[in-house]
Amino acid sequence: MRGEMSDEMIKIAELRDSEREAIQKIVSKVGTPVYIYFQERMEEQIRRFGDAVEKFSSDVEVQCYFAMLANHNPYLIRQILQAMEDNGLSPGVLCASEGHLRILSRISSLPRRLNIIYSDAFLDESKLSQFIHYLSSSEAYTLILILQTLQQTEIFTQKWPQIKEKMSEKFHVGVRIKLVGSSSKDIYSLYHGQNARFGLMRNNLQEALSKLKSCGISQVGFHIYPGTNILYLSELESLYNGLLQTIQKILTYNSGLELDFIDVGGGFGINYQKREFLNPDKVIEILKNIFSPLSDKKERILIEPGRTIIGPAGVLIAKVVDIKDEGSRKFVVVDTGLSHFARPYIYRQYHQVQVIPQNERRVKTNWDADAFIVGITMASGDFLAGDPLEDAPIKIERVEIGDLIAFLDVGAYGFCMSSNFSGLLKPPEVLVEGKNYYLVRERKEVGYLLAEVPLCLKSL
Ligand SMILES: Cc1ncc(COP(=O)(O)O)c(C=O)c1O
């Protein structure tokens, strides 16, 4: 039954005393707003995946790739990859754009054996060449290219002779599948069915496979991204079963084609209101149950988690700058907004908040009404906590101007979706590693807003 399987979700820990202490010290140094990431929490998540992979390792080989879509700070990626290595996972990363490839290439001291998946919605010759460049890099251990369209397959097959020449057994290719039939309720989860943008289906899928076969490629991987922020194991299970059936049909129809790997993407969800996430152990168990009977060899399953790894590790700290008291409603204004944290605005997914009272008290308020926490941009929908359309303000403890508010579990799709909308500058990012705090992204000066604008008109 939905959501009722035991151990399906795991609770996210409350803010710890040491974390509050770190927040206080960091704010005193870099001010607000600021994104703070706790290394310990990142490691806890990775350990969970490591333990789950280890537990089922006699039945399936599961490889983990951190999805840079969720967070592309190079220092954090380095720590994540290191933590993977420390927890028995072969370190892997999923790049979804040229920018991701470039960020990765700038990270110093990457693990010696790094696995990379490259899967881009728009692939051209030059991007493919950049990726292939990794073939000669000593760090890259396994390189996987996922083809998403027929055009990408064409570009790849033209380049194939060159790749083949440089190639060792470290290069693998796969195709992205969209499953027939869609259960999507909104635009944010439209990943399958005929109206979905991504992946190959029916004739196009067959044509792509024929193109690959015609250049002598007999081993192919299959990839789906099940959907974003999936909160029920049963939903994942049914999508994985859909993939299994598609793979079985393909292999029956295409004699000589061998299954190289199954890449089930990410999508493992966080319930931000309840502060709990899908149990990696249960996810891997389902993968084992569904895919291990596919053949008599141990299948290679790839997972690409982003949200579950870095989400619970991040907080956004903002300062209360104004409180508008309208009797039945209080509007707590913080020095951030949708430009820094877009998830509530875009997805109407509200995160839990924690008030961190400060000493300096100026305006006193009484708390006989519920509150919305709102941003400082000029957008009417800049509500960061409490849903105005559902008339659902939140209950928070007494808050005063100067207090800090921590937006919890914002490590994924937080900073990387930030912008300069409304003339706001992006916040800095800080990594907390034990008693050490590292600035991993600096705060920009106001002049930065003009940094890309030439001093005078530039004729082209
Ligand atoms: C192909 C692919 N893999 C992995 C991810 C990461 O997903 P999540 O952060 O939900 O685990 C995404 C996110 O959009 C994706 O598009």
The ligand as an SDF file (V2000), in Angstrom:
LIG
                    3D

 16 16  0  0  0  0  0  0  0  0999 V2000
   18.9430   12.0310  -16.0660 C   0  0  0  0  0  0  0  0  0  0  0  0
   18.9340   12.4500  -14.6520 C   0  0  0  0  0  0  0  0  0  0  0  0
   19.5670   11.6650  -13.7480 N   0  0  0  0  0  0  0  0  0  0  0  0
   19.6000   12.0030  -12.4350 C   0  0  0  0  0  0  0  0  0  0  0  0
   18.9910   13.1560  -11.9790 C   0  0  0  0  0  0  0  0  0  0  0  0
   19.0210   13.4600  -10.5080 C   0  0  0  0  0  0  0  0  0  0  0  0
   17.7780   13.2200   -9.9750 O   0  0  0  0  0  0  0  0  0  0  0  0
   17.4620   13.3730   -8.4190 P   0  0  0  0  0  0  0  0  0  0  0  0
   18.1420   14.5810   -7.9280 O   0  0  0  0  0  0  0  0  0  0  0  0
   16.0030   13.4930   -8.3840 O   0  0  0  0  0  0  0  0  0  0  0  0
   17.9590   12.1370   -7.7590 O   0  0  0  0  0  0  0  0  0  0  0  0
   18.3070   13.9880  -12.8840 C   0  0  0  0  0  0  0  0  0  0  0  0
   17.6280   15.2020  -12.4380 C   0  0  0  0  0  0  0  0  0  0  0  0
   16.9870   15.9180  -13.1720 O   0  0  0  0  0  0  0  0  0  0  0  0
   18.2820   13.6260  -14.2560 C   0  0  0  0  0  0  0  0  0  0  0  0
   17.6410   14.3900  -15.1660 O   0  0  0  0  0  0  0  0  0  0  0  0
  1  2  1  0
  2  3  1  0
  2 15  2  0
  3  4  2  0
  4  5  1  0
  5  6  1  0
  5 12  2  0
  6  7  1  0
  7  8  1  0
  8  9  2  0
  8 10  1  0
  8 11  1  0
 12 13  1  0
 12 15  1  0
 13 14  2  0
 15 16  1  0
M  END
$$$$
